[in-house]
Amino acid sequence: FHAAYNRAVSAWRRGRLIQWHSLDRPRPITTGWQAAPSSMEDQVIEAHALQQALATLSPADAACLTLIAVYDFTAAETGAIVGASAAAITKRYARARQRLRAAYLAQNPPPAERPLP
């Protein structure tokens, strides 16, 4: 994993397009805040917006976030792959989530709430 991570970061630095493909079967994504399934167009737009926000992160932050949030690695496993301690990965993961949220909201501001009648 560490060798693959280093090659991916090198490719990213050279400006190549990296496509991550999961070797596992896709897991259904469940979100508690989503009231009803959205249309295919909305899902494509949402995925594109998330990819743009993820692209604003540093390669180390993006790798940490992806390994933990998407592939369910632990902080210790992610640290072994990235080459950092579990404590450093835990901090990096928390900061990467904040940066991703800020980048996403900067590109896609939430709709203004309507006052109650």
Contacts in CASP RR format, 6 or more apart in sequence:
PFRMAT RR
TARGET T0000
AUTHOR 0000-0000-0000
METHOD contacts of the structure
MODEL  1
FHAAYNRAVSAWRRGRLIQWHSLDRPRPITTGWQAAPSSMEDQVIEAHAL
QQALATLSPADAACLTLIAVYDFTAAETGAIVGASAAAITKRYARARQRL
RAAYLAQNPPPAERPLP
1 80 0 8 1.000
1 81 0 8 1.000
2 80 0 8 1.000
2 81 0 8 1.000
2 82 0 8 1.000
2 83 0 8 1.000
5 63 0 8 1.000
5 81 0 8 1.000
5 82 0 8 1.000
8 18 0 8 1.000
8 59 0 8 1.000
8 63 0 8 1.000
9 59 0 8 1.000
9 60 0 8 1.000
9 63 0 8 1.000
11 18 0 8 1.000
12 18 0 8 1.000
12 59 0 8 1.000
13 59 0 8 1.000
20 66 0 8 1.000
22 70 0 8 1.000
22 71 0 8 1.000
24 71 0 8 1.000
38 46 0 8 1.000
49 104 0 8 1.000
49 107 0 8 1.000
49 108 0 8 1.000
50 104 0 8 1.000
52 103 0 8 1.000
52 107 0 8 1.000
53 100 0 8 1.000
53 103 0 8 1.000
53 104 0 8 1.000
53 107 0 8 1.000
54 62 0 8 1.000
54 65 0 8 1.000
54 66 0 8 1.000
54 100 0 8 1.000
54 103 0 8 1.000
55 62 0 8 1.000
56 99 0 8 1.000
56 103 0 8 1.000
57 65 0 8 1.000
57 96 0 8 1.000
57 99 0 8 1.000
57 100 0 8 1.000
57 103 0 8 1.000
60 82 0 8 1.000
60 92 0 8 1.000
61 92 0 8 1.000
61 95 0 8 1.000
61 96 0 8 1.000
61 99 0 8 1.000
62 96 0 8 1.000
63 81 0 8 1.000
63 82 0 8 1.000
64 78 0 8 1.000
64 82 0 8 1.000
64 89 0 8 1.000
64 92 0 8 1.000
64 93 0 8 1.000
64 96 0 8 1.000
65 93 0 8 1.000
65 96 0 8 1.000
65 97 0 8 1.000
65 100 0 8 1.000
67 73 0 8 1.000
67 77 0 8 1.000
67 78 0 8 1.000
67 81 0 8 1.000
67 82 0 8 1.000
68 74 0 8 1.000
68 75 0 8 1.000
68 78 0 8 1.000
68 89 0 8 1.000
68 93 0 8 1.000
69 93 0 8 1.000
69 97 0 8 1.000
73 81 0 8 1.000
74 86 0 8 1.000
75 86 0 8 1.000
75 87 0 8 1.000
75 89 0 8 1.000
75 90 0 8 1.000
75 93 0 8 1.000
76 86 0 8 1.000
76 89 0 8 1.000
78 86 0 8 1.000
78 89 0 8 1.000
78 93 0 8 1.000
79 85 0 8 1.000
79 86 0 8 1.000
79 88 0 8 1.000
79 89 0 8 1.000
82 89 0 8 1.000
84 92 0 8 1.000
END
